[in-house]
Amino acid sequence: MKILPSTLLSARGNGSSGRRNIDQLMKLVGIVLVFVLLSSFAFHLFMKGEGRADKYEWFDGFYWTMVTMSTLGYGDIAFNNWPGKLFSVAVMLFGMLSMLVILPFAFIRFAYEPWMEAQNEARTPRRLDPHMRDHVILTNFDPVSRALIHKLGQYNIAYALLVRDKDEALRLHDEGYSVAVGELDDPDFYSNVRVEQCAMVVATGKDEANANIAFTVRELVDNRVRVVTLAKSEASVDILELAGSSNVIRLGELLGQFLARRTIANDAMAHVIGHFDELLIAEAMVMGTPLVGKTLAECNFREMTNTSVVGVWERGEYKGAGPDTKVSDSTVLVLAGSKEMIQHYNQIFCIYQKEESHIVILGGGRVGRATARALAKRGLKYVIVEELPERIRNEKYYVQGSAARIDVLEKANIADASAVIITTGNDDTNIYLTIYCRKLHPDIQIISRANRERNVSTLHRAGADFVASYASMGANIIFNLLKHSDILMLAEGLNVFRIELPEHLEGKSLIESEIRERTGCSVIAIQREVDGKDTHLVHLEPTEVLSADDELVLIGTIESEETFLKTYVNPQV
């Protein structure tokens, strides 16, 4: 707690507001002092009226005034006549008023408020520790930043969330976020948060604000610090790069491509959805193939295709695969292998062609149009349902109207569609349309976009087979740029990720490591140097021994990934 002189000096340094407070306090103190002096003088006048003035010294008047004003009322000095008693009541009333006004005012303004201000300054700093380095600076708090902060926490990477408004910063701090307060276009603020020592600056706001941030940061630091910005408009990409962005991410475009990849095609061939160097991850529909009704062991799948099944999708639910995994009409295989392995699989299953159909896209915004372009590259037919006339680019591929109307969906020929992709920017609308489409066509594949992570599970319950989160995808892409590694999002909540072998697993076999039993993650490949060349081993036996320089490629949910990191990489002491 500050002492009064230092508190007064501190208040005077707080601008006109602090000076006004001190002036008010001085006026109140002056009024009280004048009243005490006048009351002490009046005391002797009233005592003289009672004929007792010679019994009291000048100090007795001051003593009586202070005792009466403080309502202590010892009773050792008291008036006998009504004028003196009436004067005593007036002094007591003024004393009570002073205690109710001046003491609380002085305490709150010059003790409690400075203390609270000091506490708030500690919770919302304007500068970071000079020794802080390799941290991530986030300039906007949105769903992408929230998901990225969670990912940074998994890997114990420090960050600072920059906030303009102090009240907002306090709220975020109380929610557990690491914040710093300042103006995002102020070069001094970036110096205060040690931008020259950070690993990355991430700007996820509007394109214009992101360009300002990138330009401001790049004036302070060289290309060693990576500046990552999101761009909504294609025209903004060049501007953001000129401003100093190391990487410009058009997340809407990437999300559309991801949604298109989740669409089941009209064949049984394996379609690549991602890769780790030469290791490809692909998905394949098995409807109409001899695999249906058999287990993977009964099919001799590995020997027949030379690929590895790392898991299966059943109506949007992912399950790990093993020899006893049974294949049904609705099963989608998740495969891992080299380019040659995937090509060999396709040579076997290319003869199983289903009747050609089309895909219905609900929503013709940025994500919907990106989805359409990705489908067209795969040679798939599509129809976009869009309510706003100004969004319609080519009437050949569009149906104008509300997707909530049955006649509009019939015009889009949804009954014969193989899949529906819901791409609107409103989660409530996406949930509504998912329920509607699932009720209309129980067997159709439904793929939906989610803007907020909390709505992913709701969309699954509503009937979506696959859900892609705008936030999770953005966080994974940015994190990959930070770590220069790969995290492949197969679906919302399910990732394939690569990590160096933890030291205490060296020399153990896969079965001895108990990775799957302890964490829920499955090892789908081991990256190992063989004859001077990095090779991905995909046909793994339980007795495979892990070597010191191995890198594991694992698949698992977000929860199981976090469990793996806590168990093997950052064990809790």
N, C-alpha and C positions, 0 to 999 in steps of 0.2 A: 504494500500500500504506500502510495506516495505521500510525503509530508506536505503540509499546506503550502509553504513557499515554492517548492519545486512544482507542485500542482498548479499554482497560480501562474508560474512562468510558462508551464506547458500549455495552459489554457490561452494565455496571451499570444502564443505562437500558432494558434489554430485559426487565425484570420479574424474577420469582423465578428463572426458568431461568438468566438471565445472572448473577444474584448467586450462585447455587449453583456455577456454573462458576468464578467468581473465588475463592470460598471453597475449592474443591477445589485450585485452582492454588496459592493461598497456603499451604495445608497441605503440599502436595508440596514447594514451595520451602523451607518451614520445615524439613521432614524432611531435605532435602539439606544445608541450611546446618548443622544440628545434626550431621549425619554428618561433614561436612567438618571442623568444629571438633573433634569427638571423635577423628577419625582423625589430625588434626594433633598433638593431644596424645598419642595412643597412639604415634605415630611416634617421639617422643622417648623414651618408655618402652622401646620395643623397641631403640632405638639404645643406650640406657643398659645394657640387658641384654647387648649385644654389646661394651660398653666403648667406644663411639664417640660418646657424647652430647655431649662437649665440642667435637666437630668441627662441629656444626650449630647454627645460630641458629633462633629460633622461626619465622622466615619459611620456612626450608628445609622444615619439616614441612608447611606449607600448600602450598608448591611441589610437594613429592613427592606429596601427596594429590591435587592437581588433575591432575598429569601421569599418575598411575596410574589415576584414575577415568576420564579421557578416553581411556585405552588407548594414549596416545602412547608411553609407556615409553622415555624417552631413555636410561636406563641409567646416568646420571651419579651417581645415588644409588640404592643397592640394598642389601638385607639379605643377610647371609652365612649366617645360621643358619635352621633350618627354622621356628621360631616367627614370625620376621619375614617369611619367604617366604609362610607360610600367611596372615598378616595382609595381605600384598600381594594375594594371590588374592581375599580377601574384599572388599578395597577395589575391585579391578577388577570383580568381579561386581556389586557395588552400582552402580558407575559405568555399566556396560553396561545394567543395569536402568533407571537414571535416564535414559539417553539414549534407550532404547526407549519410555519412558513419558512423561516430563515434556516433552521437546522436541517430540515429535509432538503431544502434547495442547496445548501452548502454541501451536504453529504453526497447528494446525487450528482450535482454538477462538478464537484471538485475532488471526489473520491471514487464513487462507484462508476461514473461514466468513464473517467480516464483508465480505471482498471479494466472495464469491459473493452474499451478501445484497444488496450494493450493485448488483451486476450484475443480479440478479433484479428489484430495485426499478425499475431502468431499463427492463427488458423488460416489466414489469407495473405500470405507474404507477397511483397512486390519484387522480391529478389530471391534467388536460390543460393544454396551453399556454394561458395567458390570451388569447393572440391568435387562438386557433382559433375559427372561426365557420362557420356554414352547413354544419355537418357533420350526419351522421345518427347517432343513438344507438340501438343495438340491445340489447335486454335479454335475449335468449334466443338460444342457438345451436342451430338446427334446420335441416332441409332448406330451409325458406323463407328463413331468414336467410342461409344459405350461398349460395343462388341470388341473393339481393338484393345481397350483398357483391360477387359477380362482376359484376353489372350496374352497381353504383356504380363499380367499378374501370374498366369500359369508358368511363365518362363522367368519370373523374378527380374523383369526389366523395369527400371525406374521411368517415370513419365511425369510431365507437368501439364495440366490442363489450364490454358489461359482463358480468363474470364474478365469481361469488362466491368460488369456490375458487381459491387461488393456483396450485396444481399444475396445475389444468386451464387456467388462464390462461397458464402457461408453455408448456404443450403447444401451445395454439392460437397463441401468439406464434411458436413455432418452426416452425409450419406456415405462417406468413406473415400472420397476422391481426393487426389493430390492436386491442389489448385494454386494458381498465382494470379494476382489482380493487376490489370494494366490495360493500356490501349493497344490494340493489335496493329496499329499503323505507326507506333512509336519505336524508332530504332533503339532508344535507350532501354526500353522494356525488354527487348530481345537480348540485349547485352546483360541485363539484370538476371535473366533466366538462363544464362550461360549457353547461348545458342552456338557459340564458337566451339563448345565442348560437347554438344549433343550429337546423337547419331542420326536423327531424322526430325524434320519438321513436317507435320501433316495438316493440311488445310482442306476441310470438307464442307465449307460453306458455299455461298454463291460464287459464281465464276468471277465476277468483278472483285469481290473481297479477296478471293484466293489469289488473283493476280497481284493485288496490292501487297499481300503478305509475302508472296514469293519474291517480289521485287525488293521489298524492305529487307528480307533476310539475306538475299543474295548480295546486297550492298555491304553487308557486314561480314559474310563468310564466303570462302571459296567453295569449289565443287566437292570438297571432302564431306560436307554436310549434305545429305540427300533431302531435297524438298519434294514432297509428294502432294499433288493436288488432285481433287476430283473435278470433272468437267461435265456439265449437263449438255452443253451445246457443242456440236462438232467444230463450229467456228472459233470456239474458245481455246481449242487445243494449241494452235500455233501461238496465240497471244500468251498463254500460260507458259509455254516453253520459252518464248522470248523474255518473259518476266523473270525467268530463272528456275522454273520447275525442272527437277531431274526426271520425274515421271508424272505424266498426266493420265489419269484413269477415267475412261468413260464407262462408269459402272452400269448405266442403263443398257448400253450396248452389250457388255459382257454378261449381264443378267439375262438378256434376251437369248444370247447364244447358249447359255447354260440351260434355259428352259427348253430350247429346241433340242439339245442333246438328250434330254430326259424323255423325249418322245419316242415311242416304240415305232419302228419303221414297218414296212410291209414285207419284210423278209426275216429269215432266221439268222442272218449274218451278224457277226460281232462288230459293233460300232465303237470306235475309240472315243472315250470321254475325258482322257487325260493321260499324262505320261510323266515318268521320272527318268530323264535321259532316254536310254533305249528301252526301259521297261514301260510297256503300255498297259493301261487299264481300260478294259472294254466291257460292254454289256451286250447280251444277246437274248432275244426272245426264243423260246423253245416250242411254242405252240405249233402243232402239225409236224413235229419231228419225232423220230423213233425214241428220243430220250424220255418222252412223257410216260409217266407211270412206273419209271424205274429209278433205282437209287444210282448215285454216281459210281458206286462200286460195280453194280450190275451192268452198267453201260461200258465199263472199262474206259472211263472218260479220259483219263490222263494218257493212257496208251493210244487211244484212238485219235485224240486231237493234239496231243503234245503241249497242251496249255494247262493252266492251273485254275480251278474254281476257288476263289477266295471267299465267296459269299453268294447269297441269292436274295432276290426281292420277291416277296409274296404279298401282293396287294398293298404295296407301299411300305411294307415292314421288312427291314433288313435282318437277315439271319446268317450266322457263320455257317460255312459249308464243311462237310466231312464226308467220308465214304458212305455213311448211312443217310445222307441227305436225299430225300425223294423229290423227283421233278414232276411238277404238275403243269396243266395247260397255262396257268397264270404265272408260272415261274419266269423270272428274268435272271440269267446268270451274270455274275460279276467275275470277269476273267482277268488274269495277269499273265503277261508273257512278252516276248520280243516281237518285233514286227513280223519276222518269219513265222513265229508260232501263231499269231493272229491270222496271217494270210493262209496258213495251213488249215486252221479252223474254218475259215470262210470257204475254202475249196471244197470242204466236206459238206457244208450246210447251205451252200448257195442255191442248191436245187429246190429248197423248200420255200416257195414263194407264195405269199398269201394274196388274196384279192386286193387290188389297189383301192385305196380310200384316200380321204383327205383329213386335214386337221383344222379345227375351228379355234380361232384366236379371239378371245373376248377382251377388247380394249385395243385401240389403235394409237396409243401414245408412243413415247420413245421406246419403251421396253417391248411393246407389242410389235412395232415395226422392225425392231432388231431381231425379234423372234422369227418374224416372217422371212427376213433376209437369210437367216441361218437355215431355215427349213428349205428355202429355195436352193441353196447351195447343195443340200443333200438330195435334191430332186424330188422333194415331197410337195404335194399340193396343199394349199391352205385357203381359208376364207377368214377375213377379219370382220368382226362385228363391232361397229363404232357408232356412237350416238351423235357425236358432233360433226356436222358437215365439213367444217374447215380442216378436219384431220384426214379426210378421205383423199388419198393420193391418186388411186386408179380404181375406178368403179368395177373393173373386171374382178378384182380381188376383195372387194368390200361389200358388206351388207349394212346399210344404214338403219339404225334403230336401237332401242334399248334391249340389252341381252336378257333382261328380266321378263320380256314378253315372249310367249310361246310361238307366236306367228313369225317373229324375227328369227328365232332359232330354227324354226322349220324352213325358213327361206335360206338359211345357211346350211341346210341339209344335215343337221346335227345327228339325225338318226343313223346315217351311214358313215359318220366320222369315226376314225380310229382313236382320236384323242381330242380333249378340250384343254386349251392353255389359257388360264385366267391371268391377265397382266395389268389390271388397273392399279392405280396408285393408292387406293383406299382399301384398307384391310377389311372394314365392315362390308364393303361391296363384294370383295373377293370371297368372304365367308358365305354371304348370301347366295352368290352365284354358284359356289361349290355345292351347297346344299341342294339348290334348285336342279343343277345338272345331274347330280347323283340320283335324285328322285326320278328324274325323267328317264335316265339311262343307267341302270345299276352296273352294267358291265363295261362302260366306257372308261378309258384312262383319263384321269383328271390331274393336271399339273397346275399348281397355283403359285403366285408370287406373294410373299409376305414382306411388309415393310418393317414391322417390329417383331423382334424375336419372340415376344410373349404370345403372339398370335399364331405361331407355327403349330403348336399342339392343337389349338382350336381348329385350324384348317384341316389337320389330319382327322380329327374327330368328325368334322363336317363331311368328310368323304374324299379328300384329296389323296391321290396315290403318292405324289411327290410335292414337296414344298421347297421353294428356294427363297432364302432370306436375303434381302438387299443388304442388310447390316452385316451378316456373317460373311457373305461373299466379299464385301469391301474390306472387312477386317483381315480376312485370310490373304487377300492380294497384297495389302499394305504390309502385313507381317512377313510375307515371303520376301518382299523387297528389303525389309530390315535385316532379315536373317540370311538372305541370299540362299534360301533353301526352298523346299516345296511342301506345301500343304494343299492337297487336292480335295476339294469338297465334292463328294459323290452325291450327297443330298443334304438337306438341312439337318444338322446334328450328327452327320456321319462323314468323317474325314479319313483320307489316307495321308500319312505323314512319315517323314524320314528323320532318323536321329542316330547319332553316333552311339555305338555300343557302350553302355555304362560299365565302368571298370569292374564292378563286382560280379558281372555276368561273364567275364572272360574265362574261357576254358570250360564253361558249362554247356551241356547240350540243351536243345530247345525244351525238351521235356523236363529237364532239371531246373530250367529257369522259371518255370511256372508262370510265364507272362500272361497267358490267357486266363488261367485260374485266378490269379491275384488281381488282374486289372481289367479283364474283359476285352483287351486288345488282342488281335491275331497278327502274327508275323506272316506277311504274304511274300516277302522276298528278302534276300540278304545281298547287299552290295559288297563285293569282295574283289580284291585285286588277284587276278589269275593270269600268270604268264605276262606280268607287266601291264595288264589291261583291266580296267574296272568292269566287272561282270555282275549281272543280277542273277542270283540263283533263285529259281521259282519252284522247282520240284524239291521240296524240303521234307526230309524224314525227321521224326521225333528225336532221333539220335544225332542229328547234325550238331557238331560242336562249334561254338561261337569263338571267333578269333579277335584279337585285340584291335585290329584295324577295320573290323566289319562295321557297316552301317545297316541298321534295320529299317525295313519299310513295313509299316504297320497300318492296320485298318481298325477303326473303333469309333465309338460315339464320343461326343465332347466330354462326357463324364468319364468314360474309360480312358481317354487320352490324358485327362487331368490326373486320374488315379495312377496311370503309368509314370507320369512325371514326378508325382509325389513319392511313389514307391521306389523308383530306380534312379531318377536323375537328381531330384532335390528331396531326398528323404528327410522326414521330420525328425529332428533330434529329440 
